[in-house]
Amino acid sequence: MLRSIKKKTSGLKKNTNTNPSSANSRQTSKRTSAKMKIRPLFSQNEALALYNEALSSFRDISSSTDKQDLFIKKLQLCSYMFDFGDASAHVQEQEMKRATLLELVDYVSASSGRFTEAVAEDIMHMVSCNLFRGIGSTSKGSGEHDSFEGDEEEPSLEPSWPHLQIVYEFLLRYVVANDTEPKFAKKYINQHFIVQLLDLFLSEDPRERDYLKTILHRIYGKFMVHRPFIRKTINNIFYGFIFETEKHAGIAELLEILGSIINGFALPLKEEHKNFLFKALMPLHKPNSVAQYHQQLSYCVVQFVEKDPKLSEQVLLSLLHFWPVTNSQKEVLFLTEVEEILELTLDDVFPEIMIPVFKQIARCSNSSHFQVAEKSLWLWNNECVVTLVSQHRQIIVPLVFGALELNARSHWNSEVHALTCNVRKLFMEMDNELYDVCKKKYDEDVAQDEMKKKKRESVWKALKEKAESKPNAHGYIPASS
């Protein structure tokens, strides 16, 4: 049987077409930097004939050389792609391919030494044929109209996932295997391969993005030569998302990878890494779809501040720069991030940013959206924040006092009113004399505003009476209303 398979597969090229909709095309694709050998493609009839035959099992062969030959032949056979657009077409052959892929995974998992340099080209060719396909830009994370409703939409699942999942598992085992030496594997896992892998993060299938996340992180850890390129390419993906499309399904997964990468940055931080923070990560707060990846984004930003607390000043000012004006959900997220960064802010850095930060917190306290007001008031329950405020209470308390008094007198939400009273009580306990001074100043300001309002109304009333008593251009005196 093995001889029969060899005869049928000898001189036949693997399928190099990356477009699943034209999997049976006989056109060849140009190799880039990988420089793999180009073999003739299977015709549809040849591939289906091979799938209909009962292929030998690895258990039936004792010779290691014959096993490797059979391994290569099965890899070649699995390079053929089926069209999953028609669920009723080639069902038996698709199941045979799935069984063959599972057998390949079991074979390489059974013992070490299976991933040799001799089979690396066939492995990467099979993986490339199955994974790299055209994925259009998705609607997930699209600008202003989707904003916070993207999570409610059902993701589009990949119809070929029964095959793709096994291929991803096979690739993962290849990358993490001790047999896979970076010095020869980098010939195939090169920059072109990494770019194609990153393009797959556009997939709307969360199962696929989860595998991609794991595999890319393993590649980053094992192939040190590719680390700068991976960071740069992810950086470029973020630029395209922020400034061009605002459409990408895999931003959260890419940020998850970066969170682990940032955690391993050595100190002091390189200028390259700081530029990445302020030119790529912070502008990710701008899109309206930030809720879909804010947890991962906030983790990355906090990682930077933990490594270099002096960055907190620039980070907070950048957050204020991107602060939403009419998007209440984003404001709640931003307030959460501000609280986390304030916890890491050094005592000597805090005075530089306390005025703009607490002016914004005061504005949020007066928000008519109760969740924004509540979140800004809950911030005063944070011991780290209260400690910083206590050290600079002479400046901060007068900044927020007016907003608290306005809430206590006129906010429509009872929970916000109760939280406001708690913060006022905190200020009284912190410095009762300062509280009294601020209260007196606030009452005086309110009285002055009332006097200005009455004076303005009297001026307008006098103008109206004068206008009504004066004849117009036709000599008629307008009737008083």
C-alpha positions as semicolon CSV with decimal commas, in nm:
position;residue;x (nm);y (nm);z (nm)
1;M;0,000;0,000;0,000
2;L;0,283;0,238;0,087
3;R;0,436;0,169;-0,255
4;S;0,102;0,255;-0,415
5;I;0,082;0,582;-0,223
6;K;0,439;0,668;-0,318
7;K;0,364;0,602;-0,681
8;K;0,056;0,823;-0,680
9;T;0,214;1,103;-0,483
10;S;0,556;1,094;-0,650
11;G;0,619;1,415;-0,839
12;L;0,282;1,562;-0,735
13;K;0,283;1,912;-0,601
14;K;0,112;2,015;-0,283
15;N;-0,171;2,263;-0,294
16;T;-0,023;2,608;-0,242
17;N;-0,344;2,802;-0,299
18;T;-0,430;3,009;0,008
19;N;-0,784;3,089;-0,106
20;P;-1,035;2,826;0,019
21;S;-1,294;2,924;-0,239
22;S;-1,060;2,815;-0,518
23;A;-0,894;2,521;-0,345
24;N;-0,907;2,300;-0,654
25;S;-0,735;2,551;-0,880
26;R;-0,417;2,432;-1,048
27;Q;-0,244;2,770;-1,039
28;T;0,077;2,790;-0,838
29;S;0,159;3,061;-0,584
30;K;0,496;3,229;-0,569
31;R;0,715;3,152;-0,274
32;T;0,855;3,450;-0,090
33;S;1,140;3,437;0,154
34;A;1,061;3,081;0,262
35;K;1,206;2,947;-0,067
36;M;1,027;2,612;-0,039
37;K;1,033;2,366;-0,327
38;I;0,737;2,395;-0,559
39;R;0,565;2,068;-0,634
40;P;0,281;2,001;-0,879
41;L;-0,067;2,033;-0,734
42;F;-0,300;1,741;-0,675
43;S;-0,583;1,737;-0,917
44;Q;-0,922;1,689;-0,757
45;N;-0,953;1,334;-0,886
46;E;-0,604;1,237;-0,765
47;A;-0,663;1,375;-0,418
48;L;-1,008;1,216;-0,383
49;A;-0,869;0,883;-0,504
50;L;-0,601;0,890;-0,235
51;Y;-0,855;0,978;0,035
52;N;-1,074;0,686;-0,073
53;E;-0,789;0,442;-0,024
54;A;-0,716;0,294;0,315
55;L;-0,382;0,453;0,402
56;S;-0,132;0,257;0,606
57;S;-0,119;0,330;0,977
58;F;0,201;0,423;1,158
59;R;0,143;0,131;1,391
60;D;0,167;-0,111;1,099
61;I;0,519;0,003;1,006
62;S;0,828;-0,080;1,210
63;S;1,103;0,085;1,008
64;S;1,175;0,443;1,114
65;T;1,266;0,534;0,756
66;D;0,935;0,402;0,624
67;K;0,752;0,583;0,902
68;Q;0,912;0,910;0,800
69;D;0,820;0,846;0,436
70;L;0,461;0,775;0,534
71;F;0,464;1,087;0,755
72;I;0,566;1,299;0,456
73;K;0,304;1,138;0,231
74;K;0,029;1,204;0,483
75;L;0,146;1,564;0,519
76;Q;0,131;1,598;0,139
77;L;-0,217;1,451;0,128
78;C;-0,343;1,683;0,403
79;S;-0,224;1,981;0,199
80;Y;-0,525;1,936;-0,028
81;M;-0,807;2,175;0,066
82;F;-1,177;2,100;0,054
83;D;-1,448;2,355;-0,015
84;F;-1,668;2,373;0,295
85;G;-1,920;2,597;0,121
86;D;-2,123;2,292;0,019
87;A;-2,196;2,085;0,329
88;S;-2,302;1,782;0,124
89;A;-1,994;1,761;-0,100
90;H;-1,713;1,512;-0,031
91;V;-1,831;1,435;0,321
92;Q;-1,649;1,102;0,337
93;E;-1,324;1,248;0,202
94;Q;-1,340;1,538;0,450
95;E;-1,379;1,291;0,734
96;M;-1,084;1,092;0,601
97;K;-0,869;1,406;0,600
98;R;-0,977;1,484;0,956
99;A;-0,883;1,132;1,065
100;T;-0,546;1,165;0,889
101;L;-0,478;1,498;1,063
102;L;-0,562;1,341;1,400
103;E;-0,327;1,054;1,321
104;L;-0,048;1,302;1,243
105;V;-0,102;1,476;1,578
106;D;-0,095;1,143;1,763
107;Y;0,218;1,038;1,575
108;V;0,422;1,346;1,668
109;S;0,291;1,337;2,027
110;A;0,384;0,975;2,084
111;S;0,759;1,036;2,110
112;S;1,027;1,293;2,043
113;G;1,244;1,315;1,735
114;R;0,957;1,334;1,485
115;F;1,010;1,701;1,393
116;T;1,335;1,676;1,199
117;E;1,480;1,922;0,952
118;A;1,405;1,676;0,672
119;V;1,029;1,709;0,723
120;A;1,017;2,078;0,821
121;E;0,940;2,193;0,468
122;D;0,651;1,946;0,430
123;I;0,513;2,040;0,772
124;M;0,511;2,412;0,706
125;H;0,370;2,362;0,358
126;M;0,076;2,160;0,491
127;V;0,016;2,417;0,764
128;S;0,032;2,708;0,518
129;C;-0,207;2,546;0,273
130;N;-0,469;2,487;0,541
131;L;-0,442;2,805;0,747
132;F;-0,356;3,090;0,514
133;R;-0,667;3,196;0,330
134;G;-0,845;3,516;0,244
135;I;-1,020;3,671;0,545
136;G;-1,203;3,996;0,478
137;S;-1,220;4,283;0,727
138;T;-1,488;4,225;0,986
139;S;-1,761;4,442;1,124
140;K;-1,653;4,374;1,480
141;G;-1,502;4,681;1,640
142;S;-1,627;4,913;1,367
143;G;-1,639;5,278;1,461
144;E;-1,915;5,494;1,584
145;H;-2,224;5,292;1,505
146;D;-2,108;4,971;1,671
147;S;-1,948;5,126;1,977
148;F;-2,064;4,904;2,262
149;E;-2,299;4,666;2,085
150;G;-2,035;4,446;1,920
151;D;-2,029;4,193;2,207
152;E;-2,400;4,122;2,162
153;E;-2,355;3,999;1,805
154;E;-2,300;3,629;1,742
155;P;-1,950;3,566;1,599
156;S;-1,917;3,408;1,256
157;L;-1,779;3,058;1,304
158;E;-1,537;2,911;1,051
159;P;-1,706;2,621;0,863
160;S;-1,372;2,441;0,812
161;W;-1,295;2,444;1,187
162;P;-1,308;2,059;1,221
163;H;-0,990;2,055;1,006
164;L;-0,841;2,388;1,113
165;Q;-0,846;2,303;1,482
166;I;-0,631;1,995;1,428
167;V;-0,391;2,185;1,201
168;Y;-0,352;2,455;1,467
169;E;-0,289;2,187;1,729
170;F;-0,028;2,030;1,502
171;L;0,143;2,367;1,444
172;L;0,144;2,439;1,818
173;R;0,312;2,108;1,891
174;Y;0,567;2,178;1,619
175;V;0,653;2,521;1,761
176;V;0,686;2,409;2,125
177;A;0,865;2,079;2,053
178;N;1,224;2,048;2,172
179;D;1,306;1,890;1,835
180;T;1,220;2,217;1,658
181;E;1,551;2,401;1,657
182;P;1,510;2,774;1,586
183;K;1,832;2,780;1,385
184;F;1,678;2,567;1,106
185;A;1,306;2,628;1,172
186;K;1,347;3,003;1,117
187;K;1,398;2,922;0,749
188;Y;1,025;2,841;0,735
189;I;0,885;3,034;1,033
190;N;1,010;3,357;0,883
191;Q;0,879;3,713;0,862
192;H;0,648;3,629;0,573
193;F;0,497;3,342;0,774
194;I;0,449;3,568;1,078
195;V;0,274;3,837;0,873
196;Q;0,034;3,577;0,732
197;L;-0,026;3,441;1,082
198;L;-0,106;3,790;1,213
199;D;-0,346;3,845;0,922
200;L;-0,552;3,553;1,052
201;F;-0,640;3,754;1,365
202;L;-0,907;3,915;1,144
203;S;-1,103;3,591;1,179
204;E;-1,434;3,636;1,362
205;D;-1,413;3,285;1,505
206;P;-1,294;3,325;1,868
207;R;-1,169;2,966;1,874
208;E;-0,928;3,040;1,592
209;R;-0,804;3,363;1,750
210;D;-0,741;3,179;2,077
211;Y;-0,517;2,926;1,902
212;L;-0,341;3,206;1,711
213;K;-0,276;3,391;2,035
214;T;-0,112;3,087;2,193
215;I;0,096;2,999;1,886
216;L;0,220;3,355;1,824
217;H;0,319;3,391;2,188
218;R;0,516;3,064;2,168
219;I;0,688;3,180;1,850
220;Y;0,779;3,508;2,020
221;G;0,932;3,319;2,311
222;K;1,125;3,066;2,104
223;F;1,242;3,268;1,803
224;M;1,422;3,561;1,958
225;V;1,535;3,687;1,619
226;H;1,171;3,763;1,530
227;R;1,079;3,953;1,847
228;P;1,137;4,309;1,718
229;F;0,957;4,227;1,393
230;I;0,654;4,083;1,575
231;R;0,624;4,393;1,794
232;K;0,661;4,622;1,493
233;T;0,400;4,433;1,290
234;I;0,149;4,438;1,577
235;N;0,223;4,809;1,609
236;N;0,133;4,859;1,242
237;I;-0,191;4,661;1,287
238;F;-0,288;4,898;1,569
239;Y;-0,211;5,202;1,352
240;G;-0,436;5,072;1,076
241;F;-0,713;5,000;1,325
242;I;-0,694;5,338;1,501
243;F;-0,644;5,575;1,210
244;E;-0,799;5,393;0,914
245;T;-1,056;5,116;0,958
246;E;-1,155;5,084;1,326
247;K;-1,239;4,728;1,221
248;H;-1,047;4,431;1,358
249;A;-1,166;4,124;1,544
250;G;-0,836;4,035;1,713
251;I;-0,728;4,350;1,899
252;A;-0,806;4,195;2,239
253;E;-0,599;3,884;2,163
254;L;-0,305;4,087;2,033
255;L;-0,314;4,300;2,349
256;E;-0,318;3,983;2,557
257;I;0,004;3,872;2,389
258;L;0,156;4,216;2,445
259;G;0,060;4,208;2,812
260;S;0,283;3,905;2,859
261;I;0,558;4,060;2,643
262;I;0,556;4,388;2,836
263;N;0,578;4,195;3,161
264;G;0,915;4,064;3,043
265;F;1,064;4,400;2,943
266;A;1,394;4,471;3,115
267;L;1,455;4,787;3,316
268;P;1,521;5,064;3,244
269;L;1,263;5,067;2,966
270;K;1,399;5,130;2,618
271;E;1,288;5,441;2,433
272;E;1,140;5,211;2,168
273;H;0,907;5,060;2,427
274;K;0,800;5,399;2,562
275;N;0,723;5,516;2,210
276;F;0,510;5,206;2,163
277;L;0,314;5,295;2,477
278;F;0,234;5,652;2,377
279;K;0,205;5,613;1,999
280;A;0,021;5,281;1,974
281;L;-0,132;5,177;2,306
282;M;-0,268;5,508;2,434
283;P;-0,437;5,601;2,100
284;L;-0,625;5,269;2,127
285;H;-0,845;5,454;2,379
286;K;-0,982;5,661;2,091
287;P;-1,210;5,414;1,900
288;N;-1,568;5,385;2,019
289;S;-1,531;5,007;2,032
290;V;-1,271;5,028;2,311
291;A;-1,500;4,832;2,546
292;Q;-1,429;4,516;2,348
293;Y;-1,061;4,520;2,443
294;H;-1,030;4,771;2,727
295;Q;-0,950;4,509;2,992
296;Q;-0,645;4,391;2,798
297;L;-0,547;4,746;2,703
298;S;-0,566;4,867;3,061
299;Y;-0,352;4,572;3,173
300;C;-0,081;4,664;2,921
301;V;-0,080;5,030;3,027
302;V;-0,068;4,942;3,396
303;Q;0,223;4,704;3,327
304;F;0,421;4,995;3,185
305;V;0,343;5,216;3,486
306;E;0,436;4,937;3,727
307;K;0,774;4,905;3,560
308;D;0,833;5,282;3,549
309;P;0,598;5,475;3,785
310;K;0,727;5,806;3,646
311;L;0,531;5,730;3,330
312;S;0,205;5,780;3,523
313;E;0,207;6,156;3,456
314;Q;0,221;6,119;3,076
315;V;-0,023;5,827;3,081
316;L;-0,284;6,018;3,281
317;L;-0,248;6,328;3,064
318;S;-0,286;6,109;2,756
319;L;-0,601;5,955;2,902
320;L;-0,742;6,302;2,961
321;H;-0,659;6,389;2,600
322;F;-0,871;6,096;2,475
323;W;-1,145;6,144;2,735
324;P;-1,490;6,091;2,579
325;V;-1,735;6,380;2,568
326;T;-2,066;6,207;2,500
327;N;-1,991;5,836;2,554
328;S;-2,085;5,747;2,912
329;Q;-1,979;5,383;2,891
330;K;-1,628;5,486;2,787
331;E;-1,614;5,733;3,076
332;V;-1,680;5,450;3,324
333;L;-1,393;5,250;3,172
334;F;-1,160;5,549;3,178
335;L;-1,240;5,619;3,544
336;T;-1,152;5,258;3,631
337;E;-0,818;5,294;3,453
338;V;-0,746;5,629;3,620
339;E;-0,799;5,468;3,960
340;E;-0,554;5,187;3,881
341;I;-0,289;5,431;3,763
342;L;-0,335;5,664;4,062
343;E;-0,261;5,367;4,288
344;L;0,083;5,342;4,124
345;T;0,157;5,715;4,107
346;L;0,459;5,833;4,305
347;D;0,420;6,107;4,565
348;D;0,654;6,341;4,377
349;V;0,468;6,287;4,046
350;F;0,116;6,333;4,182
351;P;0,131;6,715;4,221
352;E;0,207;6,749;3,850
353;I;-0,120;6,590;3,740
354;M;-0,360;6,628;4,034
355;I;-0,532;6,946;3,912
356;P;-0,636;6,827;3,560
357;V;-0,719;6,477;3,686
358;F;-0,945;6,590;3,972
359;K;-1,110;6,857;3,760
360;Q;-1,217;6,574;3,530
361;I;-1,326;6,361;3,826
362;A;-1,536;6,653;3,953
363;R;-1,702;6,690;3,612
364;C;-1,781;6,318;3,612
365;S;-1,931;6,348;3,959
366;N;-2,189;6,588;3,816
367;S;-2,272;6,364;3,521
368;S;-2,643;6,308;3,466
369;H;-2,555;5,946;3,379
370;F;-2,573;5,778;3,719
371;Q;-2,308;5,511;3,638
372;V;-2,047;5,775;3,557
373;A;-2,132;5,975;3,870
374;E;-2,128;5,661;4,086
375;K;-1,792;5,543;3,950
376;S;-1,628;5,881;4,011
377;L;-1,762;5,887;4,369
378;W;-1,661;5,528;4,443
379;L;-1,305;5,635;4,366
380;W;-1,301;5,810;4,706
381;N;-1,323;5,469;4,877
382;N;-0,975;5,383;4,749
383;E;-0,726;5,420;5,034
384;C;-0,434;5,502;4,803
385;V;-0,629;5,783;4,638
386;V;-0,751;5,921;4,971
387;T;-0,395;5,918;5,106
388;L;-0,268;6,118;4,808
389;V;-0,560;6,362;4,836
390;S;-0,504;6,407;5,208
391;Q;-0,146;6,520;5,142
392;H;-0,268;6,784;4,896
393;R;-0,615;6,854;5,036
394;Q;-0,567;7,232;5,032
395;I;-0,571;7,220;4,651
396;I;-0,789;6,918;4,569
397;V;-1,080;6,964;4,811
398;P;-1,172;7,312;4,677
399;L;-1,155;7,168;4,321
400;V;-1,422;6,904;4,383
401;F;-1,622;7,067;4,661
402;G;-1,857;7,257;4,430
403;A;-1,944;6,943;4,234
404;L;-2,025;6,757;4,556
405;E;-2,249;7,035;4,685
406;L;-2,432;7,052;4,354
407;N;-2,491;6,675;4,365
408;A;-2,614;6,692;4,723
409;R;-2,866;6,961;4,634
410;S;-2,993;6,863;4,293
411;H;-2,880;6,522;4,154
412;W;-3,176;6,307;4,050
413;N;-3,028;5,967;4,152
414;S;-3,065;5,865;4,517
415;E;-2,756;5,639;4,514
416;V;-2,541;5,922;4,378
417;H;-2,685;6,151;4,644
418;A;-2,594;5,901;4,920
419;L;-2,240;5,853;4,788
420;T;-2,196;6,229;4,767
421;C;-2,290;6,266;5,133
422;N;-2,032;6,000;5,224
423;V;-1,757;6,191;5,040
424;R;-1,857;6,516;5,211
425;K;-1,834;6,336;5,545
426;L;-1,487;6,211;5,447
427;F;-1,375;6,569;5,381
428;M;-1,512;6,683;5,717
429;E;-1,317;6,409;5,895
430;M;-1,005;6,482;5,691
431;D;-0,999;6,857;5,768
432;N;-1,311;7,010;5,925
433;E;-1,170;7,362;5,916
434;L;-1,094;7,336;5,544
435;Y;-1,442;7,196;5,486
436;D;-1,598;7,496;5,660
437;V;-1,388;7,737;5,453
438;C;-1,492;7,564;5,130
439;K;-1,856;7,559;5,240
440;K;-1,851;7,928;5,316
441;K;-1,679;8,005;4,986
442;Y;-1,931;7,793;4,797
443;D;-2,227;7,966;4,963
444;E;-2,078;8,306;4,880
445;D;-2,027;8,201;4,517
446;V;-2,383;8,075;4,496
447;A;-2,512;8,403;4,642
448;Q;-2,304;8,604;4,394
449;D;-2,429;8,391;4,105
450;E;-2,783;8,451;4,222
451;M;-2,724;8,826;4,237
452;K;-2,572;8,820;3,886
453;K;-2,870;8,623;3,762
454;K;-3,117;8,873;3,908
455;K;-2,920;9,166;3,771
456;R;-2,909;9,005;3,426
457;E;-3,283;8,941;3,436
458;S;-3,353;9,302;3,538
459;V;-3,137;9,436;3,255
460;W;-3,322;9,218;3,002
461;K;-3,655;9,328;3,149
462;A;-3,559;9,695;3,114
463;L;-3,449;9,638;2,756
464;K;-3,773;9,465;2,676
465;E;-3,983;9,747;2,827
466;K;-3,782;10,007;2,638
467;A;-3,822;9,817;2,312
468;E;-4,195;9,784;2,364
469;S;-4,239;10,157;2,435
470;K;-4,037;10,276;2,133
471;P;-4,218;10,305;1,793
472;N;-4,077;10,091;1,516
473;A;-3,979;10,207;1,165
474;H;-4,349;10,233;1,061
475;G;-4,450;10,437;1,363
476;Y;-4,636;10,158;1,540
477;I;-4,576;10,074;1,902
478;P;-4,563;9,692;1,941
479;A;-4,827;9,550;2,171
480;S;-4,694;9,424;2,501
481;S;-4,706;9,051;2,543
